[in-house]
Amino acid sequence: MAVSKTVAADIVKEAIAAGVTIVGENYVQEAREKFKALVQYPLSWHFIGHLQSNKAKYAVRLFDLIHTVDSLKLALELDKQAAKVDKVQQILVQVNISGEDTKSGIPADEAPRLISEISRMENIALKGLMTMPPYFYQPEKVRPFFAALRKLRDQIEQTQPNVSLSELSMGMTGDFEAAIREGATLVRIGTAIFGERQ
Ligand SMILES: *Cc1c(COP(=O)(O)O)cnc(C)c1O
């Protein structure tokens, strides 16, 4: 996925010409504007920022996959808003795999319960897990965190046979190779495609 936050629509068009088919945005308002400018392209739009419940109604209208669901409150609101537009909203659950206070995401030990609740929601389709590990200068040091997300996924699939978590959204410009080695199915790449952000 090409992370296009802060990147102008005209530049995103160049990336599309080069083969990009999935774009990731962090801010609902920015995405709404870009969506209008790029509506003629067959893009898949993903949301990767922190989503406030009061923006859920816009998010379900724009995004094919929301990576950052980390509370029951947000999941319930997405379910409700998706029902209103007759949509089944695809989502990932964001896990705070390192347990750092500064990171968003649900703590790993609370993820199974949240997932069990979400799996009962009619207008939500849970596709997998997402994480943002701590930053390390040496990407190999991040690998245990990616492995931990994969193991959590395996464990949840074993204990909740009705749940299938085929997508693992992990890895960015600095560490996507390590993430892929640990089973990432979606890597979120901004800087390596568009250059440094302002
Ligand atoms: C900005 C962002 C990225 C992309 O980061 P790069 O290091 O520029 O590749 C990936 N994931 C999330 C959640 C982001 O906010």
The ligand as a Tripos MOL2 file, in Angstrom:
@<TRIPOS>MOLECULE
LIG
   15    15     1     0     0
SMALL
NO_CHARGES

@<TRIPOS>ATOM
      1 C1          2.8170    7.4130    7.8650 C.3       1 LIG1
      2 C2          2.5200    5.9870    8.1520 C.ar      1 LIG1
      3 C3          3.1510    4.9540    7.4480 C.ar      1 LIG1
      4 C4          4.2220    5.1790    6.3970 C.3       1 LIG1
      5 O1          5.4530    5.4380    6.9810 O.3       1 LIG1
      6 P1          6.8000    5.5170    6.0970 P.3       1 LIG1
      7 O2          7.8610    5.3320    7.1150 O.co2     1 LIG1
      8 O3          6.8090    6.8620    5.4630 O.co2     1 LIG1
      9 O4          6.7610    4.4190    5.1060 O.co2     1 LIG1
     10 C5          2.7660    3.6480    7.7270 C.ar      1 LIG1
     11 N1          1.8320    3.3610    8.6480 N.ar      1 LIG1
     12 C6          1.2030    4.3290    9.3430 C.ar      1 LIG1
     13 C7          0.1730    3.9510   10.3390 C.3       1 LIG1
     14 C8          1.5360    5.6630    9.1220 C.ar      1 LIG1
     15 O5          0.9130    6.6080    9.8480 O.3       1 LIG1
@<TRIPOS>BOND
     1     1     2 1
     2     2     3 ar
     3     2    14 ar
     4     3     4 1
     5     3    10 ar
     6     4     5 1
     7     5     6 1
     8     6     7 2
     9     6     8 1
    10     6     9 1
    11    10    11 ar
    12    11    12 ar
    13    12    13 1
    14    12    14 ar
    15    14    15 1
@<TRIPOS>SUBSTRUCTURE
     1 LIG1         1 GROUP 0 **** ****
